Amino acid sequence: IASCIEAYVSAADEDSRRRGKDFLFRMIDDPSSQPNSVSFNTLITAIVRDKAKDRFDEADELISMMENVGGDARPDLATYSIILGALSQMEDEDSAEKAVQYLRRMLRSYNKDGYAKVKPNSFVFNSVINMVSRCNNEWADDVIYKTLVAMENQNSQGNQFVTPDTITYNTVIGKLSKSPSKKNAMKVMRILKSMEDQAKGGISACAPDIITYTSVLNMQRIVDPRRAASIASSYIRRVMSSCEHTVIDKHGFRTVLLALAHPGNFEHAETAKQAYEWMENIGYIEAIDSRVCDLVLVAFKNSNNELSADGVISFLSDRVDKYLSGQTTTILPTVVGFSAGLGVLGKYNRVGEVATFLGKMNELSSSGIPEVKPDEGCYVSILASLSSRQQRDSALQAQRILEMSKQDLSSLTSALFNAAINACASTSGDNSNRRKALEISFNIFEQTKELRSVDSISYGMMIRACMRLVDDDGIKYKLVKSIFHLCVKNALVNDFVLKEMGHLSQKIAGKKAP
């Protein structure tokens, strides 16, 4: 019967399929013949070949008929493999939902009815998982996870034909990671642990790879950044200590460093530095570039640890010195990375090293690398770092950095002057020290006005400097009053100015103004 049907449908046109279908129906009605699943499968294969949507409705009717006929005509593994394989090539959203329904019918037939010929294999599970991973419906995350669990259950119950592998797990993790939430993060971490445990047990086909960790880290960086940093550190340290070659692409390595750059952990910054240097040393050049190099310096900037200054000096010196000595294949950070690193040095009062590196950046720029020439953002970053900690010489250092910027920049904007005034406002020490800082603030403010770069932030910063650097309430009030009146006159009062003025009103609240 199957051979006859195959002969009918071999022409692959509408008429031949109709004749094959009519022949099958006559055989079903003939008590002397007993068509089996092979006969139906032959016809279903021909029907779904052109992938028209109405063809799948026709195929579904045949599958329902197979269930009604029963016996050896019941849908078997081949039946579901044919229909799922065809559905997987469809682009519409309904395909995934239909695939899930077919898988449920298949499992019900095998688990509850005990029909051995419908025993599922990895192909049918992976087909459904792949289709659901492309689906945008709200139920997709829950269904793809439950499908994986069902797949694992089949394997644990002894079905050796169902074996999730790294690609299966990565598909599920990739889908869940696109919708970051605590619920999905818990599922992803359960999957990751299962993969790691199986790998430790010698099942290399389930071992997590860089694709796994890229998806996991992208999710955890949003849901739980600290955990992401811990996972990244553990993973990259295992890779560095392993004797086996591990494939890590640029996107994956960048994701690892982004996770390690989470604020507040110097150890993670050190790990980022060691990982980058390890990649350099083993010649894994395709995984690193200037922007990846930047991330190491960003990690040190975010670590909020004084030891990070030494890490920055070591990392930058090694690369810059190699390049200037003739090793021109050495990858250098961009000006963004330099800015992050020099910001660390400024924060911890290593302005001498800042000046040295600024000189080397200009030298590199002159030798044909214009992308490392110090720009306004670089100088603003350094000045901003000076204001992040109260230091006795913050104003003097800000003045020095501002003068250096005049040599490198063709024009100075308000952002640069404002950052310098803010650094002056962070000066600590005795009255003499703070008086000098106030003088420098006013000097910078005058330069801002001369260059017509003054803006609302400039006035707000000057009010801040007066409030922080002047002890005498009478003098403080007069200075702030004169600055504020000038700000009003120039129509530059904004929320920031009013916020800084609010500190004065709190200071004299309940008192008679001087």
C-alpha positions as CSV (number, residue, x, y, z in Angstrom):
1,I,0.0,0.0,0.0
2,A,2.9,2.4,0.9
3,S,4.6,1.6,-2.4
4,C,1.4,2.4,-4.3
5,I,0.9,5.7,-2.5
6,E,4.5,6.6,-3.1
7,A,4.0,5.9,-6.8
8,Y,0.9,8.1,-6.8
9,V,2.5,11.1,-5.0
10,S,5.9,10.9,-6.8
11,A,4.7,13.5,-9.4
12,A,4.5,16.0,-6.6
13,D,1.5,17.8,-7.9
14,E,-2.0,18.4,-6.5
15,D,-3.7,15.7,-8.6
16,S,-1.2,13.0,-7.7
17,R,-1.5,13.8,-4.0
18,R,-5.3,13.6,-4.3
19,R,-5.1,10.2,-6.0
20,G,-2.7,8.9,-3.3
21,K,-5.0,10.1,-0.6
22,D,-8.1,8.5,-2.3
23,F,-6.2,5.2,-2.6
24,L,-5.3,5.3,1.1
25,F,-8.9,5.9,2.1
26,R,-10.1,3.0,0.0
27,M,-7.6,0.7,1.7
28,I,-8.8,1.9,5.1
29,D,-12.4,1.0,4.1
30,D,-11.4,-2.4,2.8
31,P,-11.5,-4.9,5.6
32,S,-9.0,-7.1,3.8
33,S,-6.2,-4.5,3.8
34,Q,-4.5,-3.1,6.8
35,P,-2.6,0.1,6.0
36,N,0.0,1.0,8.7
37,S,1.9,4.2,9.7
38,V,4.3,3.8,6.8
39,S,1.5,4.4,4.4
40,F,0.3,7.5,6.2
41,N,3.8,8.8,6.6
42,T,4.5,8.5,2.9
43,L,1.4,10.6,2.2
44,I,2.1,13.2,4.9
45,T,5.7,13.6,3.6
46,A,4.3,14.5,0.2
47,I,1.6,16.8,1.6
48,V,3.9,19.0,3.7
49,R,6.6,19.2,1.1
50,D,5.4,22.5,-0.3
51,K,5.1,24.0,3.2
52,A,1.8,25.8,2.5
53,K,-0.1,26.5,5.7
54,D,-3.3,24.7,4.6
55,R,-1.1,21.6,3.9
56,F,-0.3,21.4,7.6
57,D,-4.0,21.4,8.3
58,E,-4.4,18.5,5.9
59,A,-1.5,16.6,7.4
60,D,-3.0,17.2,10.9
61,E,-6.3,15.6,9.7
62,L,-4.3,12.5,8.6
63,I,-2.5,12.3,11.9
64,S,-5.9,12.4,13.7
65,M,-7.1,9.7,11.4
66,M,-4.1,7.6,12.3
67,E,-5.0,7.9,15.9
68,N,-8.6,6.9,15.2
69,V,-7.6,3.9,13.0
70,G,-5.3,2.7,15.8
71,G,-3.2,-0.4,15.7
72,D,0.0,-0.2,13.6
73,A,-1.5,2.9,11.9
74,R,-1.0,5.0,15.0
75,P,1.4,8.0,14.6
76,D,4.9,6.8,15.3
77,L,8.3,8.4,15.7
78,A,8.7,8.9,12.0
79,T,5.2,10.6,11.8
80,Y,6.2,13.2,14.4
81,S,9.7,13.6,13.0
82,I,8.2,14.4,9.5
83,I,5.7,17.0,10.8
84,L,8.1,18.6,13.2
85,G,10.9,18.8,10.6
86,A,8.5,20.5,8.2
87,L,7.2,22.9,10.9
88,S,10.7,23.9,11.9
89,Q,11.2,25.4,8.4
90,M,8.1,27.6,8.8
91,E,8.5,31.3,9.9
92,D,5.0,31.9,11.4
93,E,4.4,32.2,15.1
94,D,1.8,29.4,15.1
95,S,4.4,26.8,14.1
96,A,6.0,26.7,17.6
97,E,2.6,26.3,19.3
98,K,1.7,23.4,16.9
99,A,5.1,21.8,17.5
100,V,4.5,21.9,21.3
101,Q,1.1,20.3,20.9
102,Y,2.5,17.5,18.7
103,L,5.2,16.8,21.2
104,R,2.6,16.5,24.0
105,R,0.6,14.1,21.9
106,M,3.7,12.1,21.3
107,L,4.7,11.9,24.9
108,R,1.1,11.0,26.0
109,S,1.1,8.2,23.5
110,Y,4.5,6.9,24.7
111,N,4.2,7.5,28.5
112,K,0.5,6.9,29.1
113,D,-0.5,4.5,26.3
114,G,2.8,2.7,26.2
115,Y,3.2,2.7,22.4
116,A,6.8,1.7,21.9
117,K,7.0,2.8,18.2
118,V,6.5,6.5,19.2
119,K,9.5,6.5,21.6
120,P,10.9,10.0,21.3
121,N,14.5,10.9,20.4
122,S,16.7,14.0,20.6
123,F,15.6,15.2,17.2
124,V,12.0,15.8,18.1
125,F,12.8,17.6,21.4
126,N,15.5,19.7,19.7
127,S,13.1,20.6,16.9
128,V,10.5,21.9,19.4
129,I,13.1,23.7,21.5
130,N,14.5,25.5,18.4
131,M,11.1,26.6,17.3
132,V,10.1,27.9,20.7
133,S,13.4,29.7,21.0
134,R,12.4,31.8,18.0
135,C,8.9,32.4,19.3
136,N,8.0,35.8,20.9
137,N,4.8,34.7,22.7
138,E,4.7,35.2,26.5
139,W,4.4,31.5,27.2
140,A,7.6,30.7,25.3
141,D,10.1,31.0,28.2
142,D,8.1,28.7,30.4
143,V,7.4,26.2,27.7
144,I,11.0,26.0,26.5
145,Y,12.2,25.3,30.0
146,K,9.6,22.6,30.6
147,T,10.5,21.0,27.3
148,L,14.1,20.8,28.4
149,V,13.0,19.3,31.8
150,A,10.9,16.7,29.9
151,M,13.9,15.9,27.8
152,E,16.0,15.4,30.9
153,N,13.3,13.2,32.4
154,Q,13.2,11.0,29.4
155,N,17.0,10.5,29.7
156,S,16.9,9.8,33.4
157,Q,14.1,7.3,32.9
158,G,16.4,5.3,30.6
159,N,15.6,6.6,27.1
160,Q,19.1,6.6,25.7
161,F,17.8,8.1,22.4
162,V,17.1,11.4,24.2
163,T,20.3,13.2,25.3
164,P,20.4,17.0,25.8
165,D,23.8,18.3,24.7
166,T,25.6,21.7,24.9
167,I,23.7,23.0,21.9
168,T,20.4,22.1,23.4
169,Y,21.2,23.7,26.7
170,N,22.6,26.8,25.0
171,T,19.4,27.3,23.0
172,V,17.3,27.2,26.2
173,I,19.7,29.5,28.1
174,G,19.9,31.9,25.2
175,K,16.1,32.2,25.0
176,L,15.7,32.7,28.8
177,S,18.5,35.3,28.9
178,K,16.7,37.5,26.4
179,S,14.0,38.2,29.2
180,P,16.1,38.9,32.2
181,S,14.2,38.3,35.5
182,K,14.9,36.6,38.8
183,K,12.7,33.7,37.8
184,N,14.5,33.1,34.5
185,A,17.9,33.7,36.2
186,M,17.1,30.8,38.7
187,K,16.2,28.5,35.8
188,V,19.4,29.5,33.9
189,M,21.6,28.9,37.0
190,R,19.9,25.4,37.5
191,I,20.8,24.6,33.9
192,L,24.3,25.9,34.2
193,K,24.9,23.8,37.3
194,S,23.6,20.7,35.6
195,M,25.9,21.3,32.6
196,E,28.9,21.8,34.9
197,D,28.1,18.8,37.0
198,Q,27.8,16.6,33.9
199,A,31.1,17.9,32.5
200,K,32.8,17.1,35.8
201,G,31.3,13.6,35.6
202,G,33.0,13.1,32.2
203,I,30.0,13.9,29.9
204,S,31.9,16.3,27.6
205,A,28.9,16.6,25.2
206,C,27.1,18.7,27.9
207,A,30.1,20.9,28.9
208,P,29.3,24.6,29.0
209,D,31.2,26.7,26.5
210,I,31.8,30.4,25.9
211,I,28.4,30.7,24.3
212,T,26.8,29.3,27.5
213,Y,28.7,31.7,29.7
214,T,28.0,34.7,27.4
215,S,24.3,34.2,27.7
216,V,24.5,33.5,31.5
217,L,26.6,36.6,32.1
218,N,24.5,38.9,29.9
219,M,21.5,38.0,32.0
220,Q,23.2,38.1,35.4
221,R,24.8,41.5,34.7
222,I,21.2,42.8,34.8
223,V,19.6,40.6,37.5
224,D,22.6,40.2,39.8
225,P,25.8,41.9,38.8
226,R,27.8,40.6,41.7
227,R,26.9,37.1,40.9
228,A,27.8,37.8,37.2
229,A,31.3,38.9,38.3
230,S,31.7,35.9,40.5
231,I,30.7,33.5,37.6
232,A,33.0,35.3,35.2
233,S,35.9,35.1,37.6
234,S,35.4,31.4,38.3
235,Y,35.0,30.6,34.6
236,I,38.0,32.5,33.3
237,R,40.3,31.2,36.0
238,R,39.3,27.7,35.2
239,V,40.1,28.4,31.5
240,M,43.5,29.9,32.4
241,S,44.5,26.9,34.6
242,S,43.3,24.3,32.2
243,C,45.7,22.3,30.0
244,E,43.0,22.0,27.3
245,H,42.5,24.5,24.6
246,T,39.2,26.5,25.1
247,V,37.7,28.4,22.2
248,I,36.8,32.0,23.3
249,D,35.6,34.5,20.8
250,K,35.9,38.3,21.1
251,H,32.2,38.8,22.0
252,G,32.5,36.1,24.7
253,F,35.7,37.5,26.2
254,R,34.3,41.0,26.2
255,T,31.2,39.8,28.0
256,V,33.5,38.2,30.7
257,L,35.4,41.4,31.2
258,L,32.2,43.5,31.3
259,A,31.0,41.2,34.2
260,L,34.4,41.6,36.0
261,A,34.2,45.4,35.7
262,H,31.3,45.4,38.2
263,P,32.0,48.2,40.8
264,G,33.6,47.5,44.1
265,N,35.9,44.5,43.7
266,F,39.6,44.9,43.2
267,E,40.1,41.1,42.9
268,H,37.9,41.0,39.9
269,A,39.8,43.9,38.3
270,E,43.0,42.0,38.8
271,T,41.4,38.9,37.3
272,A,40.4,40.9,34.2
273,K,44.0,42.1,33.9
274,Q,45.5,38.6,34.3
275,A,42.9,37.2,31.8
276,Y,43.8,39.8,29.2
277,E,47.5,39.3,29.6
278,W,47.0,35.5,29.4
279,M,45.1,35.9,26.1
280,E,48.0,38.0,24.8
281,N,50.7,35.6,25.9
282,I,49.1,32.5,24.3
283,G,48.6,34.5,21.1
284,Y,44.8,34.5,21.2
285,I,44.8,37.9,19.3
286,E,41.5,37.3,17.6
287,A,39.7,37.6,20.9
288,I,41.2,41.0,21.9
289,D,41.2,44.5,20.6
290,S,41.5,48.0,21.8
291,R,38.0,48.2,23.2
292,V,38.5,44.9,25.1
293,C,41.7,46.4,26.4
294,D,39.7,49.4,27.6
295,L,37.5,47.1,29.8
296,V,40.5,46.2,32.0
297,L,41.1,49.8,32.8
298,V,37.3,50.3,33.4
299,A,37.4,47.4,35.8
300,F,40.2,49.1,37.8
301,K,38.3,52.4,37.8
302,N,35.2,50.7,39.2
303,S,37.1,48.8,41.9
304,N,37.3,51.8,44.2
305,N,40.5,50.5,45.7
306,E,43.8,52.4,46.1
307,L,45.7,49.3,44.9
308,S,44.0,49.8,41.5
309,A,46.4,52.7,40.8
310,D,49.4,50.3,40.7
311,G,47.4,47.9,38.5
312,V,46.7,50.7,36.0
313,I,50.4,51.8,36.0
314,S,51.5,48.2,35.4
315,F,49.0,47.5,32.7
316,L,49.5,50.8,30.8
317,S,53.3,50.9,31.1
318,D,53.7,47.4,29.8
319,R,51.6,48.2,26.6
320,V,52.9,51.7,26.0
321,D,56.5,50.8,26.5
322,K,56.3,47.8,24.2
323,Y,54.8,49.8,21.5
324,L,57.2,52.7,21.8
325,S,60.2,50.3,21.8
326,G,59.2,49.0,18.4
327,Q,56.6,46.2,19.1
328,T,54.0,47.9,17.0
329,T,51.6,44.9,17.0
330,T,51.0,45.5,20.7
331,I,47.3,46.4,21.2
332,L,46.8,49.7,23.0
333,P,43.6,51.0,24.7
334,T,41.7,53.8,23.1
335,V,41.5,57.2,24.6
336,V,38.4,55.9,26.6
337,G,40.6,53.3,28.3
338,F,43.4,55.8,29.0
339,S,40.8,58.2,30.4
340,A,39.5,55.5,32.8
341,G,43.0,54.6,33.9
342,L,44.2,58.2,34.3
343,G,41.1,58.9,36.3
344,V,42.2,56.2,38.8
345,L,45.6,57.8,39.1
346,G,44.1,61.2,39.7
347,K,41.7,59.8,42.3
348,Y,44.6,58.4,44.4
349,N,46.8,61.5,44.0
350,R,49.2,60.0,41.4
351,V,49.2,63.1,39.3
352,G,52.9,62.8,38.4
353,E,52.1,59.5,36.7
354,V,49.1,61.2,35.0
355,A,51.4,63.7,33.5
356,T,53.8,61.0,32.3
357,F,51.1,59.1,30.6
358,L,49.6,62.2,29.0
359,G,53.0,62.8,27.5
360,K,53.2,59.2,26.2
361,M,49.7,59.5,24.7
362,N,50.9,62.5,22.7
363,E,54.0,60.6,21.7
364,L,51.9,57.7,20.5
365,S,49.6,60.1,18.7
366,S,52.5,61.7,16.9
367,S,53.8,58.3,15.8
368,G,50.6,57.5,13.9
369,I,47.9,56.5,16.5
370,P,45.6,59.6,16.6
371,E,42.9,57.7,18.5
372,V,45.0,57.9,21.7
373,K,45.5,61.6,21.7
374,P,44.2,63.2,24.9
375,D,40.8,64.8,24.3
376,E,38.5,66.8,26.4
377,G,36.8,63.7,27.8
378,C,40.2,62.4,29.0
379,Y,40.9,65.7,30.9
380,V,37.4,65.9,32.3
381,S,37.8,62.3,33.6
382,I,41.0,63.2,35.4
383,L,39.6,66.3,36.9
384,A,36.4,64.5,38.0
385,S,38.5,61.9,39.8
386,L,40.2,64.6,41.8
387,S,36.8,65.6,43.2
388,S,35.9,62.1,44.2
389,R,38.1,62.3,47.3
390,Q,39.0,65.2,49.6
391,Q,42.7,65.9,49.4
392,R,44.9,68.8,50.5
393,D,46.3,69.5,47.1
394,S,43.2,68.9,44.9
395,A,43.0,72.5,43.8
396,L,46.7,72.7,42.9
397,Q,46.5,69.4,41.0
398,A,43.3,70.6,39.2
399,Q,45.1,73.8,38.2
400,R,48.1,71.8,36.9
401,I,45.8,69.5,34.8
402,L,43.9,72.4,33.4
403,E,47.1,74.0,32.2
404,M,48.2,70.8,30.6
405,S,44.9,70.6,28.8
406,K,45.5,74.0,27.1
407,Q,48.5,72.4,25.3
408,D,46.5,69.6,23.9
409,L,43.1,71.0,23.2
410,S,42.4,73.7,20.5
411,S,39.4,75.0,22.6
412,L,38.3,74.6,26.2
413,T,34.6,74.1,27.0
414,S,32.6,74.8,30.2
415,A,32.7,71.0,31.1
416,L,36.5,71.2,31.6
417,F,36.4,74.4,33.7
418,N,33.5,73.1,35.7
419,A,35.3,69.9,36.5
420,A,38.3,71.9,37.7
421,I,36.2,74.1,40.0
422,N,34.5,71.0,41.4
423,A,37.9,69.5,42.1
424,C,39.0,72.7,43.9
425,A,35.8,72.5,46.1
426,S,37.0,69.1,47.3
427,T,40.2,70.4,48.8
428,S,40.8,69.6,52.4
429,G,43.2,70.9,55.0
430,D,43.6,74.0,57.2
431,N,42.2,77.5,56.5
432,S,45.3,78.5,54.6
433,N,45.0,75.5,52.3
434,R,41.3,76.0,51.6
435,R,41.8,79.8,51.1
436,K,44.3,79.0,48.3
437,A,41.9,76.6,46.8
438,L,39.2,79.3,46.8
439,E,41.5,81.7,45.0
440,I,42.2,79.1,42.4
441,S,38.5,78.5,42.0
442,F,37.8,82.2,41.3
443,N,40.8,82.3,38.9
444,I,39.4,79.4,36.9
445,F,35.9,81.0,37.0
446,E,37.3,84.2,35.6
447,Q,39.0,82.2,32.8
448,T,35.6,80.6,32.1
449,K,34.0,84.0,31.8
450,E,36.8,85.4,29.6
451,L,36.3,82.5,27.2
452,R,32.5,82.9,27.3
453,S,32.3,79.3,28.4
454,V,30.4,80.0,31.6
455,D,27.0,78.2,32.1
456,S,24.6,77.3,34.9
457,I,26.9,74.5,36.1
458,S,29.8,77.0,36.4
459,Y,27.7,79.2,38.8
460,G,26.5,76.1,40.8
461,M,30.1,74.9,41.2
462,M,31.3,78.3,42.4
463,I,28.5,78.4,45.0
464,R,29.6,74.9,46.0
465,A,33.2,75.9,46.3
466,C,32.3,78.9,48.5
467,M,30.1,76.8,50.7
468,R,32.8,74.2,51.3
469,L,35.9,76.3,51.4
470,V,34.8,79.3,53.5
471,D,34.2,78.9,57.3
472,D,33.1,82.4,58.2
473,D,29.3,82.6,57.6
474,G,29.5,86.4,56.9
475,I,32.1,86.0,54.1
476,K,30.4,82.9,52.8
477,Y,27.0,84.7,52.5
478,K,28.5,87.7,50.7
479,L,30.4,85.5,48.2
480,V,27.5,83.3,47.4
481,K,25.1,86.3,47.2
482,S,27.4,88.0,44.6
483,I,27.7,84.8,42.5
484,F,24.0,84.1,42.6
485,H,23.1,87.7,41.7
486,L,25.4,87.5,38.7
487,C,23.8,84.1,37.7
488,V,20.3,85.7,37.9
489,K,21.5,88.7,35.8
490,N,22.7,86.3,33.1
491,A,19.5,84.2,33.3
492,L,21.4,81.1,34.1
493,V,19.5,79.9,37.2
494,N,18.5,76.3,36.9
495,D,17.7,73.4,39.3
496,F,21.4,72.6,39.9
497,V,22.0,76.2,41.0
498,L,19.0,76.2,43.2
499,K,20.1,72.9,44.8
500,E,23.5,74.4,45.7
501,M,21.7,77.6,47.0
502,G,19.6,75.3,49.1
503,H,22.7,74.4,51.2
504,L,23.0,78.1,52.1
505,S,19.4,78.4,53.1
506,Q,19.8,75.3,55.3
507,K,22.9,76.8,56.8
508,I,21.2,80.1,57.8
509,A,17.8,78.6,58.6
510,G,16.6,80.0,62.0
511,K,19.4,82.6,62.0
512,K,19.4,86.2,60.9
513,A,21.2,86.5,57.6
514,P,24.6,88.3,58.0
